Amino acid sequence: MNVKENKMGTMPVNKLLISMALPMMISMLVQAMYNIVDSMYVSRISEDALTAVSLAFPIQQLMIALGAGMGVGVNAVLSKALGEKDFEKANKAAENGIFLSVISFVVFFFVGLFAVDPFYMSQTTDPEILQAGHDYLTVICCASIGMYMQFIFERLMQSTGRTVYSMITQTLGAVINIVLDPILIFGMFGMPEMGVRGAAVATVIGQIIGAFAGYILNITKNHDIRISFKGFRPDLGMIKVIYVVGVPSIIMQAVGSVMNYAMNQILIGFTSTATAVFGAYYKLQSFIFMPVFGLTNGMIPIIAFNYGAGNRSRVVKTIKSSAILAVCIMATGLMVMQIFPTQLLSIFNASEHMLSIGVVALRLISLSFVFAGYCIIMGSVFQALGNGVYSMIISIVRQMVVLLPVAYLFSLTGNLDMVWMAFPIAELFSLTLSTVFLIKINKKIISKIGTES
């Protein structure tokens, strides 16, 4: 098989990192913009509608955990296989990744049918929030095939270094979503007024179109792998390899889902507006965190490829450059949150009560940002080197061992402002653990990567 040398092993590292990460960072920014626009339109319906969408986030985070975690596994396995020039293994990873994406959709199709109402009733008895939540989350779950297909097709392109095409599919889906949101929510251009359900329908239509574009681009442009389901049988060995890397990431993000659910319980004990603020914060922080996640999506295949190719210097340089860039991005986000909290919350049609809670919340939570940038990069480094369990441990300690207990204890003071302080406190623990594990993985793996080319 005549395959041209992959740029991940030859292009200068900084240039390579920017060339691979920048398209992903742009597409992630577009995704973040969609998240904000989506909630902005929903907030125009009512604060209860915004609260309903905010309360849906733990389930959505769980859905993303299943798809993104599996994608991390496929990404690392496929990129390493290409570095080793094992093209049969790379193809097998791609095909089994697509199969697992379909299985993920089936799981959440049934969640949408049977679990949405009990999920909301466990959090609130407000009839307006319950109805809006049912209308929104049922559609998101039952039509999640587009989301899962978009995840895997984007990961396949990222794994082979074709992040520009991945950017195209993500941007296409997000732009369609943004355009459809006001049309379907408010009933423009002859469409029926669908309210919160319209926001969900806009989301899944964007995902399905993005997934279709991803499939076409993989078939026509991604020449490092060949996708063929003729005579396909699930390969349990390959699935195991994918999940050895991916399960820690799934657990890590699932822990985030549990954290969000529990934080909503703590906050709604003060007022439902506090829950709306928390939801608005997550939409806003995605505009800062998403570029860093885009950076890691460009970074992981570079590290995995050069790990497979035995090139230690390129692995080390990629880690250092990524960490510096991530910290700079997060420092910028910290300044924005400190200086413009009122303006940011006004995007969501914030009432005076919401502003009085939210300005303090944004300023306190954002104190964790610079630490978080470093920790996100290190967690992705561990995944790229096949040690995702380190990332999982850090996530569990940060969210379940520190963040939630501290938030709960601070809530007992009756001072809502104290609850937000749990976030920077938890991130300090994450910083310490990330550094300890980096020292360990450097001694165990990085320092022993083969002869430099």
C-alpha positions in Angstrom: 0.0 0.0 0.0 1.6 3.3 -1.1 1.0 5.8 1.7 2.6 9.2 1.9 4.5 9.9 5.1 2.1 11.5 7.6 2.8 15.1 8.5 2.4 14.3 12.2 5.9 12.7 12.1 7.7 15.2 9.9 6.3 18.8 10.2 8.0 21.1 12.8 6.1 20.6 16.0 4.8 24.2 16.7 3.7 24.6 13.1 2.1 21.2 13.2 0.3 21.9 16.5 -1.1 25.2 15.2 -2.1 23.7 11.9 -4.0 20.8 13.5 -5.3 22.6 16.6 -6.4 25.9 15.1 -9.2 24.4 12.9 -10.4 22.5 15.9 -10.2 25.6 18.1 -12.2 27.6 15.6 -14.9 24.9 15.3 -15.1 24.6 19.0 -15.6 28.4 19.3 -18.4 28.1 16.8 -19.8 25.3 19.0 -19.5 27.5 22.0 -21.3 30.3 20.2 -24.1 27.9 19.3 -24.4 27.0 23.0 -24.7 30.6 24.0 -27.1 31.6 21.2 -29.3 28.5 22.0 -29.6 29.6 25.6 -30.0 33.2 24.7 -33.1 32.5 22.6 -34.5 30.1 25.2 -34.1 32.8 27.9 -36.4 35.0 25.8 -39.2 32.5 26.4 -38.8 32.7 30.2 -36.4 32.1 33.1 -38.2 28.8 33.7 -37.3 27.7 30.2 -33.7 28.6 30.8 -33.8 26.7 34.0 -35.3 23.6 32.3 -32.5 23.6 29.7 -29.9 24.1 32.5 -31.3 21.1 34.4 -31.0 19.0 31.2 -27.2 19.5 31.1 -26.2 16.4 33.3 -28.0 14.1 30.8 -26.5 15.9 27.8 -23.1 15.7 29.5 -23.6 11.9 30.0 -24.4 11.6 26.3 -21.3 13.5 25.3 -19.2 11.4 27.8 -20.2 8.2 26.0 -19.4 9.6 22.5 -16.4 11.7 23.3 -14.8 9.0 25.5 -15.2 6.4 22.8 -13.8 8.9 20.4 -10.7 9.5 22.6 -10.1 5.7 22.5 -10.5 5.5 18.7 -8.3 8.6 18.3 -5.4 7.3 20.4 -5.6 3.7 19.0 -5.9 4.8 15.3 -3.2 7.5 15.5 -0.8 5.1 17.2 -1.5 2.4 14.6 -0.7 4.9 11.8 2.5 5.8 13.6 3.4 2.1 13.6 2.2 1.8 9.9 -0.3 -0.8 10.9 -3.0 0.2 8.4 -5.2 -2.8 9.0 -5.5 -2.0 12.7 -6.3 1.6 11.9 -9.2 0.5 9.6 -10.5 -1.9 12.2 -10.4 0.9 14.9 -12.5 3.1 12.6 -15.1 0.5 11.7 -15.6 -0.6 15.3 -15.8 3.1 16.4 -18.7 3.6 14.1 -20.4 0.5 15.4 -20.0 1.7 19.0 -21.5 5.1 18.1 -24.7 3.4 16.8 -24.9 1.4 20.1 -24.5 4.7 22.1 -27.5 6.1 20.1 -29.7 3.1 20.9 -28.9 3.5 24.6 -30.0 7.1 24.7 -33.0 6.5 22.5 -34.5 4.5 25.3 -33.3 7.0 27.9 -35.4 9.6 26.0 -38.4 7.4 26.0 -38.4 6.3 29.6 -36.1 8.4 31.8 -36.6 12.1 31.0 -39.6 12.7 33.1 -38.3 10.9 36.3 -35.0 12.7 35.8 -36.7 16.1 35.9 -39.2 15.2 38.7 -36.2 14.3 40.9 -35.0 17.9 40.6 -38.2 20.1 40.7 -42.0 20.1 41.0 -42.5 23.3 39.0 -45.0 22.3 36.2 -43.6 24.8 33.7 -40.0 23.6 34.2 -41.2 20.0 34.0 -43.0 20.5 30.7 -40.2 22.5 29.1 -37.7 19.9 30.2 -39.7 17.1 28.7 -40.1 18.9 25.4 -36.4 19.7 25.2 -34.6 16.6 26.5 -36.8 13.9 24.9 -36.0 15.2 21.4 -32.3 15.6 22.3 -32.1 11.9 23.4 -34.3 10.2 20.9 -32.7 11.9 17.9 -29.1 11.6 19.1 -27.9 9.5 16.1 -26.6 12.7 14.5 -24.5 13.6 17.5 -22.9 10.2 17.8 -22.2 9.9 14.1 -20.7 13.4 14.0 -18.5 12.5 17.0 -17.0 9.5 15.3 -16.5 10.9 11.8 -14.8 14.0 13.3 -12.5 11.8 15.4 -11.5 9.8 12.4 -10.4 12.9 10.6 -8.6 14.3 13.7 -6.8 10.9 14.1 -5.2 11.2 10.7 -4.4 14.9 11.0 -7.2 16.3 8.8 -8.6 18.7 11.4 -9.6 21.2 8.7 -12.3 18.8 7.5 -13.4 18.2 11.1 -13.7 21.9 11.5 -15.9 22.1 8.4 -18.4 19.5 9.8 -18.6 21.0 13.2 -19.0 24.5 11.9 -21.6 23.4 9.4 -23.7 21.7 12.1 -23.4 24.6 14.5 -24.2 27.3 11.9 -27.3 25.4 10.8 -28.3 25.1 14.5 -27.9 28.9 15.1 -29.9 29.8 12.0 -32.7 27.4 12.8 -33.0 28.3 16.5 -35.1 31.5 16.2 -37.1 30.1 13.3 -38.2 27.0 15.2 -38.4 28.5 18.7 -40.5 31.6 17.7 -42.2 30.3 14.6 -40.7 32.5 11.9 -41.1 32.2 8.0 -44.4 30.2 8.4 -42.9 27.6 10.7 -45.0 26.7 13.9 -43.9 28.3 17.2 -42.3 25.3 19.0 -40.7 27.0 22.0 -38.1 25.0 23.9 -38.8 22.0 21.7 -37.8 24.1 18.7 -34.3 24.6 20.3 -33.9 20.8 20.5 -35.1 20.2 17.0 -32.7 22.8 15.7 -29.9 21.1 17.6 -30.5 17.6 16.2 -31.0 18.8 12.6 -27.6 20.5 12.8 -26.0 17.4 14.2 -27.5 15.1 11.5 -26.3 17.4 8.7 -22.9 17.7 10.3 -22.7 13.9 10.6 -23.6 13.4 6.9 -20.9 15.9 5.9 -18.4 14.0 8.1 -19.2 10.8 6.4 -18.8 12.2 2.9 -15.4 13.8 3.8 -14.1 10.6 5.4 -15.0 8.6 2.3 -13.6 11.2 -0.2 -10.7 12.9 1.6 -9.4 10.6 4.4 -7.1 8.4 2.5 -5.2 7.0 5.5 -8.1 4.7 6.4 -10.7 2.7 4.5 -14.2 2.3 5.9 -15.9 -0.8 4.7 -18.7 -2.8 6.4 -18.8 -5.6 3.9 -18.7 -8.7 6.1 -18.2 -6.6 9.2 -18.3 -8.3 12.6 -17.7 -6.4 15.8 -14.1 -7.1 16.9 -14.2 -7.6 20.7 -10.5 -7.3 21.0 -10.4 -4.0 19.2 -13.4 -2.8 21.2 -11.6 -3.7 24.4 -8.5 -1.7 23.3 -10.6 1.3 22.4 -12.3 1.3 25.8 -9.1 0.7 27.8 -8.2 4.2 26.6 -11.7 5.6 26.4 -13.5 4.3 29.5 -11.5 6.6 31.9 -12.5 9.5 29.7 -16.1 8.3 29.8 -16.1 8.0 33.6 -14.3 11.3 33.9 -17.0 13.1 32.0 -19.8 11.1 33.6 -18.5 12.2 36.9 -19.0 15.8 35.6 -22.6 14.8 34.9 -23.1 13.7 38.5 -21.4 16.8 39.7 -23.7 19.1 37.7 -26.8 17.2 38.9 -25.7 17.4 42.5 -24.7 21.1 42.2 -28.2 21.8 40.8 -29.7 20.2 43.9 -27.5 22.3 46.2 -28.3 25.5 44.2 -32.0 25.0 43.8 -32.2 24.8 47.6 -31.4 28.6 47.5 -33.5 29.6 44.5 -34.2 28.3 41.0 -32.5 31.5 39.7 -29.2 30.1 41.1 -29.6 27.1 38.9 -30.2 29.3 35.9 -27.0 31.2 36.8 -25.1 27.9 36.9 -26.5 26.9 33.5 -25.6 30.3 32.1 -22.1 30.1 33.5 -21.6 26.7 31.8 -22.6 28.2 28.4 -20.3 31.2 28.9 -17.3 29.1 30.1 -17.6 26.9 27.1 -16.5 29.9 25.0 -13.3 29.8 27.0 -12.8 26.1 27.6 -13.8 24.9 24.0 -10.7 26.4 22.4 -8.6 24.5 24.9 -10.5 21.3 24.1 -9.9 22.0 20.4 -6.2 22.3 21.2 -6.3 18.9 22.9 -8.1 17.4 19.9 -5.2 18.6 17.8 -2.6 17.6 20.3 -3.7 14.0 21.1 -3.1 12.5 17.7 0.3 14.2 17.4 1.5 12.7 20.8 -0.1 9.3 20.0 1.5 9.2 16.5 5.0 10.1 17.7 4.7 7.8 20.7 4.0 5.0 18.2 6.8 6.2 16.0 9.2 6.3 18.9 10.0 10.1 18.7 10.4 11.4 22.2 11.5 14.9 21.4 8.4 15.6 19.4 6.2 14.2 22.2 7.9 16.5 24.8 7.8 19.6 22.6 4.1 19.1 21.8 3.3 18.8 25.5 5.2 22.0 26.5 3.8 24.1 23.6 0.2 22.9 24.3 0.4 23.7 28.0 1.7 27.2 27.4 -1.0 28.0 24.9 -3.8 26.6 27.1 -2.7 28.6 30.1 -2.7 31.8 27.9 -6.2 31.1 26.6 -7.5 30.5 30.1 -5.8 33.6 31.5 -7.6 35.7 28.9 -10.9 34.0 29.9 -10.2 34.9 33.6 -9.8 38.6 32.7 -13.0 38.6 30.7 -15.0 37.1 33.5 -13.6 39.5 36.0 -14.1 42.6 34.0 -17.4 42.0 32.1 -19.7 39.7 34.2 -22.7 41.9 34.0 -22.5 42.3 30.2 -22.0 38.5 29.8 -25.1 37.7 31.9 -27.1 40.3 30.1 -26.9 38.0 27.0 -29.4 35.7 28.8 -31.9 38.4 29.5 -30.8 38.3 33.2 -33.1 39.9 35.8 -31.8 42.1 38.6 -32.0 39.0 40.9 -30.1 36.9 38.4 -27.4 39.6 38.0 -27.0 39.9 41.8 -26.2 36.2 42.0 -24.4 35.8 38.7 -21.8 38.6 38.9 -20.3 37.2 42.1 -20.6 33.6 40.7 -18.7 34.3 37.5 -15.9 36.2 39.3 -15.4 33.5 41.9 -15.6 30.5 39.7 -13.2 32.0 37.1 -10.4 32.1 39.6 -9.9 28.4 38.8 -9.4 29.0 35.0 -5.5 29.3 34.8 -5.1 26.1 36.8 -7.7 24.4 34.7 -5.9 25.1 31.4 -2.8 23.3 32.6 -4.9 20.4 34.1 -6.9 19.9 30.9 -3.7 19.5 28.8 -2.1 17.1 31.3 -5.3 15.0 31.4 -5.2 14.7 27.6 -1.5 13.9 27.6 -2.2 10.9 29.9 -5.0 9.7 27.5 -2.8 10.1 24.4 -0.1 7.9 26.1 -2.6 5.2 27.0 -2.9 6.2 30.7 -6.4 7.7 30.8 -6.9 6.2 34.3 -4.7 9.1 35.7 -7.2 11.6 34.1 -10.1 9.7 35.6 -8.6 9.8 39.1 -7.9 13.5 38.9 -11.5 14.2 37.7 -13.1 12.0 40.4 -11.0 13.7 43.1 -11.6 17.2 41.8 -15.4 16.9 41.5 -16.6 14.2 43.8 -14.0 14.2 46.7 -13.4 18.0 46.8 -15.8 20.1 44.8 -19.2 18.7 45.9 -18.4 18.1 49.6 -16.9 21.6 49.9 -19.9 23.2 48.0 -22.3 21.3 50.3 -20.5 22.3 53.5 -20.3 26.0 52.3 -24.1 25.8 51.5 -24.8 25.1 55.1 -23.6 28.6 56.0 -26.7 29.9 54.1 -24.4 32.1 52.0 -24.8 31.3 48.3 -21.6 33.2 47.4 -19.5 30.7 49.5 -20.7 27.8 47.3 -19.0 29.2 44.2 -15.6 29.2 46.1 -15.6 25.4 45.9 -14.6 25.6 42.3 -11.1 27.3 42.7 -10.5 25.2 45.8 -11.1 22.0 43.8 -8.9 23.1 40.9 -6.0 23.5 43.3 -6.2 19.9 44.2 -6.5 19.0 40.5 -3.3 21.0 39.8 -1.4 19.1 42.5 -2.5 15.7 41.3 -1.9 16.5 37.6 1.7 17.5 38.4 2.3 14.3 40.5 1.0 12.1 37.7 3.0 14.0 35.0 6.2 13.2 37.0 5.2 9.6 37.2 4.3 9.2 33.5 7.5 11.0 32.5 9.5 8.5 34.4 7.4 5.5 33.3 6.8 6.3 29.6 8.0 9.6 28.1 11.6 9.2 29.2 11.6 5.7 27.7 10.2 6.5 24.2 12.4 5.1 21.5 15.3 6.6 19.6 14.6 10.1 18.3 14.4 10.5 14.5 
